[in-house]
Amino acid sequence: MLPETAAIHAGFEVDPVTRAVAVPIYQTVSYEFESAEHAASLFNLEVEGHRYGRISNPTTAVLERRMAALEGGLDAVCVSSGQAAVYFALVNLVSPGQNIVTVPQLYGTTHTLFAHILPDLGINGRFAKDSSPSSIAAQIDADTRAIYCESVGNPAGNIADIAALAEIAHAHDIPLIVDNTVATPILFRPIEHGADIVVHSLTKFLGGHGTTLGGVVIDAGRFNWKNEAERFPMFSKPDESYHGLIYHEHFGRAAYLGRLRSVYLRTIGATLSPFSAFLLLQGIESVAVRVDRHVDNTRYVAEFLQTDHRVAWVNYAGFSTNPYYKLAQRYFHGRVPSILTFGLHGGYEAGIRFYNALQLVRRVVNLGDSKSLACHPASTTHRQMNAQEQLSAGVRPETIRLSIGIEHIDDIITDLDQALSQATATEMQMPAAEALP
Ligand SMILES: *Cc1c(COP(=O)(O)O)cnc(C)c1O
């Protein structure tokens, strides 16, 4: 199935008991064992089946199969948020004293994870000076266990050269992990270009309506954990926490996800609720048509801002002057994902004035909603960073990040236009009462 079809059908067959065509919500915590012996063989992972709702659920399993199909992966594990997916994807393959090489332009909370939280666990996040393959290669040492990047960085809109990064990772016998949230599998499928593991915040374009948090880890099933037993002993040495299970013996190509579910989902419990899985499945059914509209509207907005004298700069990879234009052509065929950043003259104050003047476009920190959204990273998502970290993350004091929705383009432009007018009005034009509170 092509992605447009997989988004609607993959991973589900009409329910054999009820003949229900929509995916049923299995709102249950537990599943009855036929007998003590059956329970024992489930716990030994000898037979397939569900044991307990923290570990697996039939509704969530449909979402897992659908996401694996959309990304062209072997299998997937869903978790309660994108951030849980990022965290599990990393800690599943790295041990204290080791490191993961990443790029400076990352989703704000992921940056915090690498810069502060993982180091407290003895795991080093090594930031390359930029996202170029040579800068990333320069950070790899004998203790590196993965390269991590976002296919499209948030908020800077930087595009990673996934094929080049995969080649570097594999030359060092380590996997490439890619957060594909902003691109979605409709625009880009990292596994086709060599990525080993893909993570998503399902909260964004995939769910698509800003109602439901969720995350997923997808494994291409290609990385040979067995051959790399010295680097990744967790997959080939008996797990004492699981009566001596050896993951690659038991799960074969699915060892990575088998361990992620058996160790992290089971003991930390960042479980997606079945109702959330159902809502996310509803969103995914229309993701392909929504993404098309997001992409078209965003190009229109980028061109509007670019030609407007009130705007100082626009960062949009669809412009031939943009440093990521070539990668956008190569990997997205010019269908540039629908976040862009821009700035007005006048720094932080101008950014805030524009932000506060928006009426239709919502002031939020998320992205990938059917609604148009705006974020002022310097005062919100990137507030914990110092000025230098902000700059290398692609955040200037005046930066506004837009996530363009699927409303009528004329209404979006009208709102941006009036907010620009308000933000750039001189004090002379402002009512005296506002100028002198
Ligand atoms: C939102 C986001 C996350 C975190 O996802 P949540 O579902 O909010 O936890 C991770 N990566 C990227 C690129 C995101 O946009």
Ligand as a Chemical Component Dictionary entry (heavy atoms), coordinates in Angstrom:
data_LIG
# 
_chem_comp.id                   LIG 
_chem_comp.type                 NON-POLYMER 
_chem_comp.pdbx_formal_charge   0 
_chem_comp.three_letter_code    LIG 
# 
loop_
_chem_comp_atom.comp_id 
_chem_comp_atom.atom_id 
_chem_comp_atom.alt_atom_id 
_chem_comp_atom.type_symbol 
_chem_comp_atom.charge 
_chem_comp_atom.model_Cartn_x 
_chem_comp_atom.model_Cartn_y 
_chem_comp_atom.model_Cartn_z 
_chem_comp_atom.pdbx_ordinal 
LIG C1 C1 C 0 6.436  18.069 19.905 1  
LIG C2 C2 C 0 7.694  17.423 19.532 2  
LIG C3 C3 C 0 8.261  16.458 20.361 3  
LIG C4 C4 C 0 7.648  16.054 21.682 4  
LIG O1 O1 O 0 6.395  15.489 21.497 5  
LIG P1 P1 P 0 5.232  15.476 22.620 6  
LIG O2 O2 O 0 4.201  14.611 22.023 7  
LIG O3 O3 O 0 4.805  16.891 22.846 8  
LIG O4 O4 O 0 5.865  14.906 23.862 9  
LIG C5 C5 C 0 9.440  15.870 19.954 10 
LIG N1 N1 N 0 10.028 16.215 18.793 11 
LIG C6 C6 C 0 9.499  17.149 17.967 12 
LIG C7 C7 C 0 10.209 17.500 16.703 13 
LIG C8 C8 C 0 8.322  17.782 18.310 14 
LIG O5 O5 O 0 7.796  18.715 17.491 15 
# 
loop_
_chem_comp_bond.comp_id 
_chem_comp_bond.atom_id_1 
_chem_comp_bond.atom_id_2 
_chem_comp_bond.value_order 
_chem_comp_bond.pdbx_ordinal 
LIG C1 C2 SING 1  
LIG C2 C3 SING 2  
LIG C2 C8 DOUB 3  
LIG C3 C4 SING 4  
LIG C3 C5 DOUB 5  
LIG C4 O1 SING 6  
LIG O1 P1 SING 7  
LIG P1 O2 DOUB 8  
LIG P1 O3 SING 9  
LIG P1 O4 SING 10 
LIG C5 N1 SING 11 
LIG N1 C6 DOUB 12 
LIG C6 C7 SING 13 
LIG C6 C8 SING 14 
LIG C8 O5 SING 15 
# 
